[in-house]
Amino acid sequence: MNKLPAPHPDRSAYEQVLCEGFSKYPERKDNFQRYEGFKKQAVVNYLPIKMDYETTSRCNFRCIMCRIQEYDGGKRAKDLSFEDFSRSLDELYGLIEIKLQGLGEPLLNKDIFKMISYAAQRYIWIRMTTNGSLLNVNDNYKRLIDSNPSEVQVSIDGASEAVFETIRRGSNFGIVIRNAALLNEYAESLGLTEKTRCWTVVQNANAGELFEIIRLADKMKFRRLTFSVTLSNFGDKHWEQRNQLLSADQSLTENIGAELIEFGANYGIEVTFWDGSEKYILGNENRLCAWIFERAYISSDMRIVPCCVISTPDVCDFGDARDFINVWNSEIYRSLRLAHINGNLPDFCKQCYG
C-alpha cells in the first residue's frame, strides 16, 4: 500500500486558507513557525495546529465497525455547544486545520452549519464526514455547502443495497445515494466540485464491490474517492479483535489499487487510499505518533482525548477541554510524550506501533 497515492486536500485552496489565516492572525503564523522548528520533547512551546471536534456523539446508524452501537440509543453524551466550540477556536489561536466529526453524525448537531461558518471566517481548513442520511432534510445539502467547509466526505460503504445496509445498519441505501447526488449537483452548480469526496471503508463485506463503488461514485457525481483500508480499534483490545474479523486490508494489494486508480480515471475520478495501518516506530523521532505533539480530539462533552483512534473519553480522558491550554503541557501530557519518546507506551497506544 505504501506506493499508492494518499488523499490530499485541494492544494491551492489549502494554501490560500493557510496564507490568509497567517495574514489575519500573525500569532497563528508565529505558533506554526515554533511548531515547525521544535524537536519532539515532553514540553512543547506552541499550541496545537490541528484539532478534531466531535460535534455530536450520537448517530442514527449502527455501523458494524463503530462502537457507537455500545451506547444506549446510539448516544454517548450531549452535543457540543456552539459556545464551547467558538470559545475553543478563539483560545487555540494556532489552529490551521480542524475535523468536525467523531463517533456521531455531525448533521445531528443543530449548530453544525454555524460552527462551520465560524471556523471558515477564521480561515481554518475544515474537514467533516457525514453518513449522508440527513442531507435532504431542510435542504441540508445546500446549507452545508453554503456554510463553506473545505471538504465534505460522504461515507459510501457499498455499491448495492444489501451490502451497504448490512454494513451501515439502520441506513436506507436509496436515500443516501440520492442525497449524495443532491450535494454534488449543488456543489457543481457553484463550481465547487473540489469540496466533496466519496469515502469508503474497505472491509470483508464490501471488498468485492470496489469497482462498482467507483461506478456508483460517478453516478453520484463525485470526482474524488478514497478507499480507507483500516478499521479503528478505538484503543481497545476488544475492538481490535472484533474489527480484525471484519477487516479486508490484506485483500487490497498494490496491484488491485493500481487497477482501481486506472478504472477511476476512466470516469474522471481521482482514486486514493488511506492506509492507517502503517505503524509508528519507537526510537525514530520522525516516526513517533504525531498526535501528541500537534493535535488532539475534543469530545462532544468537552473532554480531551489524545487522538481520533481512541475517540472516546471512556478509554482515555485527559481533562476538561475548556482548560485545554493548561492541560496541553500538564503532567499528563508530558508523561505521555515521554512515554512515546522513551518507548514505555500505555496500553491504548501500543496497537499503533510496530
C-alpha positions in Angstrom: 0.0 0.0 0.0 2.9 2.4 0.5 3.2 3.1 -3.2 -0.5 4.0 -3.7 -1.5 7.7 -3.5 -3.0 9.1 -0.3 -5.8 11.6 -0.2 -4.9 15.2 -0.1 -6.8 18.5 0.1 -7.2 20.8 -2.9 -3.7 22.1 -2.6 -4.3 25.6 -4.0 -7.3 26.1 -1.8 -5.5 24.8 1.3 -2.5 27.1 0.7 -4.9 30.1 0.2 -6.7 29.4 3.5 -3.3 28.9 5.3 -1.9 32.2 3.9 -5.0 34.2 4.6 -5.1 32.8 8.2 -1.4 33.7 8.8 -2.0 37.2 7.4 -5.1 37.9 9.5 -3.7 36.2 12.6 0.1 36.8 13.0 0.0 34.9 16.3 -1.1 31.8 14.3 1.9 32.1 12.0 4.2 32.6 14.9 2.8 29.5 16.6 3.2 27.5 13.4 6.8 28.5 13.0 7.5 27.5 16.6 5.9 24.1 15.9 7.9 23.6 12.7 11.2 24.4 14.5 10.6 22.3 17.6 12.2 19.0 18.4 9.9 16.4 19.9 10.1 16.8 23.7 7.9 16.4 26.7 7.1 20.1 26.9 6.3 22.0 23.8 6.4 25.7 23.2 3.4 26.0 20.9 -0.3 25.3 20.9 -1.9 22.6 18.7 -2.0 23.3 15.0 -4.9 20.9 14.3 -7.9 19.6 16.2 -10.7 17.1 15.9 -14.0 18.3 17.3 -16.7 15.7 17.9 -19.8 17.8 17.2 -22.1 15.0 18.5 -21.6 11.6 20.0 -25.0 10.3 18.8 -25.8 8.6 15.5 -28.9 7.4 13.6 -26.9 4.5 12.2 -25.4 1.4 14.0 -22.5 0.6 11.6 -20.9 -2.8 12.3 -17.4 -1.3 12.7 -18.3 1.6 15.0 -18.5 1.5 18.8 -21.5 3.9 18.9 -23.6 0.7 19.0 -22.3 0.1 22.5 -24.2 3.1 23.9 -27.9 3.1 24.7 -29.9 4.8 22.0 -26.7 5.3 20.0 -25.7 8.3 22.1 -22.7 8.6 24.5 -23.0 12.2 25.7 -24.6 15.6 25.0 -23.9 17.5 21.8 -21.1 20.0 21.5 -22.4 23.6 22.0 -21.6 26.4 19.7 -20.5 28.4 22.7 -17.9 25.8 23.7 -16.8 25.3 20.1 -16.3 29.0 19.3 -14.6 29.7 22.6 -12.2 26.8 22.0 -11.3 28.2 18.5 -10.7 31.6 19.9 -8.4 30.3 22.6 -6.5 27.9 20.4 -5.3 30.5 18.1 -2.7 28.3 16.5 -5.2 26.1 14.7 -4.8 25.9 10.9 -7.0 22.8 10.4 -9.9 21.1 12.1 -12.0 18.0 11.6 -15.7 18.2 12.6 -16.6 14.6 13.3 -16.2 11.9 15.9 -18.3 8.8 16.7 -21.6 10.6 15.8 -23.3 12.0 12.7 -22.3 15.8 12.6 -25.6 16.9 10.9 -27.5 15.9 14.1 -26.0 18.9 15.8 -28.4 21.8 15.3 -25.5 24.3 15.2 -23.3 22.4 12.7 -23.6 25.0 9.9 -23.0 27.8 12.4 -19.8 26.1 13.6 -18.5 25.5 10.0 -19.2 29.2 9.1 -17.5 30.4 12.2 -14.3 28.4 11.5 -14.3 29.3 7.9 -14.5 33.0 8.8 -11.3 32.4 10.8 -9.5 31.0 7.8 -9.3 27.4 9.2 -9.3 24.4 6.9 -12.4 22.4 7.8 -13.0 18.8 7.0 -16.0 16.7 8.0 -17.6 13.4 7.3 -21.3 12.6 7.1 -23.3 9.4 6.6 -25.4 11.4 4.1 -28.8 10.4 5.5 -29.9 13.9 6.5 -28.7 15.9 3.6 -32.2 16.1 2.1 -33.8 17.4 5.4 -34.5 21.1 5.3 -32.2 21.5 2.3 -29.2 20.5 4.4 -27.2 19.7 1.3 -27.4 23.4 0.3 -26.9 24.7 3.8 -23.8 22.5 4.2 -22.1 23.8 1.1 -23.2 27.4 1.8 -21.6 27.2 5.3 -18.2 26.9 3.4 -16.5 23.7 4.6 -13.2 23.0 2.9 -14.0 19.3 2.3 -17.1 17.1 2.9 -16.6 13.4 2.9 -19.7 11.2 2.4 -19.4 7.6 3.6 -20.4 5.2 0.9 -19.6 1.6 2.1 -21.3 -0.4 -0.6 -22.4 -0.4 -4.2 -25.5 -2.5 -3.6 -28.4 -2.1 -1.1 -27.7 -5.4 0.5 -24.0 -4.7 1.2 -24.5 -1.1 2.1 -27.3 -1.7 4.6 -25.5 -4.7 6.1 -22.5 -2.5 7.0 -24.3 0.7 7.8 -27.2 -0.7 9.9 -30.2 1.5 10.1 -29.4 3.2 6.8 -31.5 3.5 3.7 -29.3 2.9 0.6 -31.5 4.7 -1.8 -31.9 7.9 0.3 -28.1 8.2 0.9 -27.3 7.8 -2.7 -29.9 10.4 -3.8 -28.7 12.7 -1.1 -25.1 12.5 -2.2 -26.1 13.3 -5.7 -28.0 16.3 -4.5 -24.9 17.5 -2.6 -22.7 17.1 -5.6 -25.1 18.6 -8.1 -25.4 21.7 -5.9 -21.7 22.0 -5.4 -21.2 21.6 -9.1 -23.7 24.3 -9.8 -21.5 26.7 -7.8 -18.2 25.5 -9.4 -17.2 23.7 -6.1 -16.6 20.1 -7.1 -13.4 20.0 -5.1 -15.5 20.4 -1.9 -16.7 16.8 -1.8 -15.2 13.3 -1.6 -16.6 9.8 -1.5 -15.1 7.8 1.4 -15.3 4.0 1.5 -14.1 1.9 4.5 -12.9 -1.3 2.9 -13.9 -4.5 4.8 -14.8 -8.1 4.1 -18.4 -7.3 3.3 -17.7 -4.8 0.5 -14.3 -5.9 -0.8 -15.9 -7.4 -3.8 -17.7 -4.2 -4.8 -14.8 -1.7 -5.1 -15.0 -1.3 -8.8 -18.8 -1.0 -8.6 -18.4 1.7 -5.9 -16.4 3.7 -8.4 -19.2 3.4 -10.9 -21.7 4.5 -8.3 -19.5 7.4 -7.2 -19.6 8.6 -10.8 -23.4 8.4 -10.9 -23.4 10.5 -7.7 -21.1 13.0 -9.4 -18.1 12.6 -7.1 -14.8 13.5 -8.6 -12.7 12.1 -5.7 -12.9 8.8 -4.0 -10.8 7.4 -1.1 -10.7 3.8 -0.1 -9.8 3.5 3.6 -8.2 0.1 4.4 -8.0 0.3 8.2 -10.7 -0.1 10.8 -10.3 1.8 14.0 -9.6 -0.2 17.2 -10.6 2.7 19.5 -7.6 2.0 21.7 -9.4 -1.1 22.9 -8.3 -4.7 22.7 -11.9 -5.9 22.3 -12.5 -3.7 19.3 -9.1 -4.5 17.8 -10.1 -8.2 17.8 -13.6 -7.5 16.7 -12.7 -5.4 13.7 -9.9 -7.8 12.7 -12.7 -10.2 11.8 -14.2 -7.5 9.6 -11.0 -6.2 8.0 -10.1 -6.8 4.4 -6.9 -4.8 4.3 -4.8 -7.7 3.1 -7.0 -8.2 0.1 -6.4 -4.7 -1.3 -2.9 -5.2 -2.9 -0.9 -2.6 -4.7 -1.8 -4.2 -8.0 -5.5 -4.1 -7.3 -5.1 -0.5 -6.1 -3.4 0.4 -9.4 -6.3 -1.2 -11.3 -8.8 0.9 -9.2 -6.9 4.1 -9.9 -7.0 3.3 -13.7 -10.6 2.4 -13.5 -11.5 5.6 -11.7 -9.6 7.7 -14.2 -11.8 6.3 -16.9 -14.7 8.0 -15.1 -12.8 11.2 -14.3 -12.5 10.2 -10.6 -9.3 10.6 -8.6 -8.9 7.4 -6.6 -6.7 7.5 -3.5 -6.1 5.2 -0.5 -6.0 5.9 3.3 -3.8 3.3 5.0 -3.8 4.0 8.7 -2.4 0.5 9.4 1.2 1.8 8.8 2.7 1.5 12.2 4.7 4.2 14.1 8.2 3.3 15.1 9.7 3.8 18.6 13.2 5.3 18.7 12.7 7.2 15.5 11.8 10.8 16.1 10.3 11.2 12.7 8.1 8.1 13.1 6.6 8.8 16.5 2.9 9.4 16.8 2.3 13.0 15.6 -1.0 13.5 17.5 0.5 14.1 21.0 2.8 16.7 19.6 0.5 18.6 17.3 -3.2 17.9 17.8 -5.9 16.3 20.0 -9.5 15.2 19.9 -12.2 17.1 21.8 -15.3 15.1 22.5 -18.8 16.4 22.3 -18.9 16.8 26.1 -15.7 18.8 26.1 -13.3 16.1 27.3 -9.7 15.9 25.9 -8.8 12.6 24.2 -5.3 12.1 22.8 -6.4 11.0 19.3 -9.2 10.1 16.9 -8.2 6.4 17.0 -9.4 6.3 20.7 -12.2 8.8 20.0 -13.9 8.5 23.4 -13.0 9.7 26.9 -14.4 6.3 28.1 -11.0 4.9 27.1 -8.7 7.9 27.9 -9.7 11.2 29.4 -7.1 13.9 29.8 -9.4 16.5 31.3 -11.7 19.5 30.6 -11.2 20.9 27.1 -12.3 24.3 28.5 -8.9 24.3 30.2 -7.0 23.0 27.2 -4.1 25.4 27.2 -3.2 24.4 30.7 -3.6 20.7 30.1 -1.5 20.8 26.9 1.7 20.9 28.9 0.4 19.4 32.1 1.9 16.4 33.8 -0.5 14.0 32.0 0.6 15.2 28.5 4.3 15.5 29.5 4.2 11.9 30.7 2.5 10.6 27.5 5.1 12.4 25.3 7.9 11.0 27.3 6.3 7.5 27.1 6.5 7.7 23.3 10.0 9.2 23.3 11.3 6.5 25.7 9.3 3.6 24.4 7.3 2.9 27.5 3.8 3.1 25.9 0.5 2.9 27.7 -1.8 0.1 26.5 -4.1 2.3 24.5 -1.1 3.4 22.3 0.6 0.1 21.7 -1.7 -1.0 18.9 -0.5 1.9 16.7 3.2 0.9 16.9 5.1 -1.9 15.1 
